[in-house]
Amino acid sequence: RYTLRTNGGNFGFGLLLKNYWNTEFEYFYREDSFLPEDVDPEKNDINAGISLSAQLDLQDDNLLPWNGILLKGKYENSSIEWGSNNNYHFYQGSGDIYFTQRRNTYRLMGYYHQGLNDLPRQLTIVSDGSQTFTGLNEFQLQGNTLFFSRLEYRYKHKKDIFAHLILSWLISAKEDYNTSAENLWSGGLGITLLSPLGPMEFIWSRGPKNIYSVDEAWQNVYYFSAGYKF
């Protein structure tokens, strides 16, 4: 278990095209501390540099998409010349595609990131757990290089009741000290209910306890959410 402490600021400019395209370019300055819980930080690590991000959102519904595409990309460059203690490059990209035919909705999602040089460890972690990769707990998915996909089938049982079948595929993951994993699968089942107070979702999934472990031990993960996402 780790504790993350961070403070800082950024400034830049952005371009918004109608309601579907957004691009931002900015300078950032952060003081970070990411250490095990039982270790008191002596000083903060300074990361500063420039970042460029872009997003294309053609989904018909952000809460419960039926059709459309969501693409995101980000590049972050931290260097001593910008006031940082670390030199690193960080590339990140993801894509979501939804397609619906009558009561059946299909989703294909992909994610990739890669960090070079002295990449801060907190940037290597995907924190969403089973919401992004079935069968994993929060903060369990980690790697300097990370590439995975998710295939989801959603069936509309009634106008406010939906069933889910989910498969996740870890194509490759690699830490900076040559620990790697590849070709790991996990799966899950779920149900979504639409209520006046917002959607309620429950997912049961099963996946590896440690993606880098050789003993291939598996775990059950339960996820529940209620209300709107802000």
C-alpha positions as CSV (number, residue, x, y, z in Angstrom):
1,R,0.0,0.0,0.0
2,Y,1.2,3.4,-1.0
3,T,0.4,7.0,-0.1
4,L,0.3,9.7,-2.8
5,R,0.6,13.3,-1.9
6,T,0.7,15.9,-4.7
7,N,0.2,19.6,-5.2
8,G,0.9,21.9,-8.0
9,G,-0.6,23.8,-10.9
10,N,-0.8,24.1,-14.6
11,F,-1.7,26.7,-17.3
12,G,-2.2,26.5,-21.0
13,F,-4.8,26.8,-23.7
14,G,-7.4,24.6,-25.3
15,L,-9.5,24.2,-28.4
16,L,-13.1,23.0,-28.2
17,L,-14.9,22.1,-31.5
18,K,-18.7,22.0,-30.9
19,N,-19.3,19.2,-28.3
20,Y,-17.2,16.4,-29.7
21,W,-13.5,17.5,-30.1
22,N,-11.2,18.9,-27.4
23,T,-7.5,19.6,-27.4
24,E,-5.3,21.1,-24.7
25,F,-1.7,22.2,-24.5
26,E,-0.3,23.1,-21.1
27,Y,2.7,23.6,-18.8
28,F,2.5,21.7,-15.5
29,Y,4.3,21.8,-12.2
30,R,3.8,19.2,-9.5
31,E,5.4,18.3,-6.2
32,D,4.7,14.6,-5.6
33,S,5.4,12.0,-2.9
34,F,4.5,8.4,-3.7
35,L,5.9,6.1,-0.9
36,P,4.8,3.0,1.1
37,E,2.4,3.9,3.9
38,D,4.9,3.2,6.7
39,V,7.6,5.6,5.2
40,D,7.5,9.3,6.0
41,P,8.5,11.4,3.0
42,E,11.7,13.4,3.4
43,K,11.0,15.7,0.5
44,N,8.8,16.0,-2.5
45,D,9.7,14.9,-6.0
46,I,9.3,17.7,-8.5
47,N,7.8,16.9,-12.0
48,A,7.4,19.7,-14.5
49,G,7.0,20.0,-18.2
50,I,4.5,20.2,-21.0
51,S,1.6,18.0,-22.0
52,L,-0.6,17.7,-25.0
53,S,-4.0,15.9,-24.9
54,A,-6.9,15.4,-27.3
55,Q,-10.3,13.8,-27.2
56,L,-12.9,12.9,-29.8
57,D,-16.3,12.0,-28.4
58,L,-18.9,10.8,-30.8
59,Q,-21.0,8.7,-28.4
60,D,-24.7,9.1,-28.4
61,D,-24.9,8.9,-24.5
62,N,-22.1,9.3,-22.0
63,L,-23.9,7.5,-19.3
64,L,-25.1,4.4,-21.2
65,P,-23.7,4.5,-24.8
66,W,-25.5,2.7,-27.6
67,N,-23.5,3.7,-30.6
68,G,-20.4,5.9,-31.2
69,I,-16.7,6.3,-30.6
70,L,-14.6,7.8,-27.9
71,L,-10.9,8.3,-28.5
72,K,-8.4,9.8,-26.1
73,G,-4.7,10.6,-26.4
74,K,-2.1,12.3,-24.2
75,Y,1.6,13.0,-24.3
76,E,3.6,14.3,-21.3
77,N,7.2,15.5,-21.3
78,S,9.0,16.3,-18.1
79,S,12.6,17.6,-18.1
80,I,15.1,19.4,-16.1
81,E,14.9,22.3,-18.5
82,W,11.3,22.8,-17.4
83,G,12.2,22.8,-13.7
84,S,11.8,19.1,-13.0
85,N,13.9,16.6,-11.1
86,N,13.1,13.9,-13.6
87,N,13.4,13.4,-17.4
88,Y,10.6,11.3,-18.8
89,H,8.2,10.8,-21.7
90,F,4.8,9.4,-21.2
91,Y,2.5,8.3,-24.0
92,Q,-1.2,7.3,-23.4
93,G,-4.1,6.4,-25.6
94,S,-7.4,4.7,-25.4
95,G,-10.4,4.0,-27.6
96,D,-14.0,2.9,-27.1
97,I,-16.4,1.7,-29.8
98,Y,-20.1,0.9,-29.2
99,F,-22.5,-0.7,-31.7
100,T,-26.1,-1.6,-31.1
101,Q,-28.4,-3.9,-33.0
102,R,-31.9,-4.1,-31.5
103,R,-31.5,-5.3,-27.9
104,N,-27.8,-6.2,-28.3
105,T,-25.0,-3.7,-27.7
106,Y,-21.3,-4.6,-28.3
107,R,-18.4,-2.7,-26.9
108,L,-14.7,-2.9,-27.9
109,M,-12.3,-1.0,-25.8
110,G,-8.5,-0.7,-26.0
111,Y,-5.9,1.0,-23.8
112,Y,-2.1,1.6,-24.2
113,H,0.5,3.6,-22.3
114,Q,4.3,3.6,-22.4
115,G,6.8,5.6,-20.2
116,L,10.4,6.2,-20.9
117,N,13.3,7.2,-18.7
118,D,12.6,8.2,-15.1
119,L,8.8,7.8,-15.1
120,P,7.1,8.4,-11.8
121,R,5.5,5.2,-10.5
122,Q,2.1,6.7,-10.0
123,L,1.8,7.4,-13.7
124,T,2.2,3.7,-14.4
125,I,-1.0,2.7,-12.5
126,V,-4.5,2.4,-13.9
127,S,-6.5,2.9,-10.8
128,D,-10.1,2.0,-11.9
129,G,-9.9,-1.7,-11.1
130,S,-12.6,-3.9,-12.5
131,Q,-14.4,-0.9,-14.0
132,T,-11.6,-1.0,-16.6
133,F,-10.2,-4.5,-16.4
134,T,-12.4,-7.2,-15.0
135,G,-11.1,-9.3,-12.1
136,L,-8.6,-6.7,-10.8
137,N,-8.9,-4.5,-7.7
138,E,-8.2,-0.8,-7.7
139,F,-4.6,0.2,-8.3
140,Q,-3.7,-3.4,-9.2
141,L,-3.1,-2.8,-12.9
142,Q,0.4,-1.4,-13.3
143,G,3.3,-1.3,-15.7
144,N,5.7,1.1,-17.4
145,T,4.3,-0.4,-20.6
146,L,0.7,-1.5,-20.5
147,F,-1.6,-2.7,-23.3
148,F,-5.0,-4.3,-22.8
149,S,-8.4,-4.6,-24.4
150,R,-12.0,-5.2,-23.2
151,L,-14.9,-6.8,-25.0
152,E,-18.4,-6.3,-23.6
153,Y,-21.8,-7.6,-24.6
154,R,-24.9,-5.9,-23.2
155,Y,-28.4,-7.2,-23.5
156,K,-31.5,-5.1,-22.9
157,H,-33.9,-7.3,-21.0
158,K,-36.3,-4.5,-20.3
159,K,-36.2,-0.7,-20.9
160,D,-34.5,-0.3,-17.5
161,I,-32.7,-3.7,-16.9
162,F,-29.5,-4.7,-18.7
163,A,-27.3,-7.7,-18.5
164,H,-23.6,-7.7,-19.2
165,L,-21.0,-10.3,-20.3
166,I,-17.4,-8.9,-20.1
167,L,-14.0,-10.3,-21.2
168,S,-10.7,-8.5,-20.6
169,W,-7.4,-9.4,-22.3
170,L,-4.1,-8.2,-20.9
171,I,-2.0,-8.2,-24.1
172,S,1.3,-7.2,-22.4
173,A,2.5,-5.4,-19.3
174,K,6.1,-4.7,-18.3
175,E,7.7,-3.0,-15.3
176,D,11.0,-1.2,-15.5
177,Y,13.0,-4.0,-13.9
178,N,12.2,-6.5,-16.6
179,T,9.2,-8.1,-14.9
180,S,6.6,-8.8,-17.6
181,A,3.2,-10.4,-18.2
182,E,1.3,-11.2,-21.4
183,N,-1.7,-12.9,-22.8
184,L,-3.8,-13.0,-19.6
185,W,-7.6,-13.3,-19.7
186,S,-10.3,-12.4,-17.1
187,G,-14.1,-12.3,-17.3
188,G,-17.2,-11.1,-15.5
189,L,-21.0,-10.9,-15.4
190,G,-23.1,-7.9,-14.4
191,I,-26.5,-6.2,-14.3
192,T,-27.5,-2.6,-14.6
193,L,-30.8,-1.1,-13.3
194,L,-32.0,2.4,-14.3
195,S,-33.7,4.1,-11.4
196,P,-35.0,7.7,-10.7
197,L,-31.9,8.2,-8.6
198,G,-29.6,7.1,-11.4
199,P,-28.2,3.8,-12.6
200,M,-27.2,1.0,-10.3
201,E,-24.6,-1.4,-11.5
202,F,-23.3,-4.7,-10.0
203,I,-20.5,-6.7,-11.6
204,W,-18.9,-10.0,-10.5
205,S,-15.6,-10.7,-12.1
206,R,-12.7,-13.1,-11.7
207,G,-9.1,-12.5,-12.6
208,P,-5.5,-12.9,-11.5
209,K,-4.4,-11.8,-8.0
210,N,-1.2,-10.6,-9.4
211,I,-0.6,-10.1,-13.1
212,Y,3.2,-10.6,-12.6
213,S,2.9,-13.7,-10.5
214,V,3.9,-17.1,-11.8
215,D,1.6,-19.1,-9.5
216,E,-1.5,-18.0,-11.4
217,A,-3.7,-17.6,-8.3
218,W,-7.1,-16.1,-9.1
219,Q,-9.5,-13.9,-7.2
220,N,-13.2,-12.9,-7.2
221,V,-13.9,-9.2,-7.4
222,Y,-17.3,-7.5,-6.7
223,Y,-18.1,-4.0,-7.9
224,F,-21.2,-2.0,-7.1
225,S,-22.1,1.6,-8.0
226,A,-25.2,3.7,-7.7
227,G,-26.1,7.2,-8.9
228,Y,-24.9,9.4,-11.6
229,K,-21.2,9.9,-12.6
230,F,-19.9,13.4,-12.3
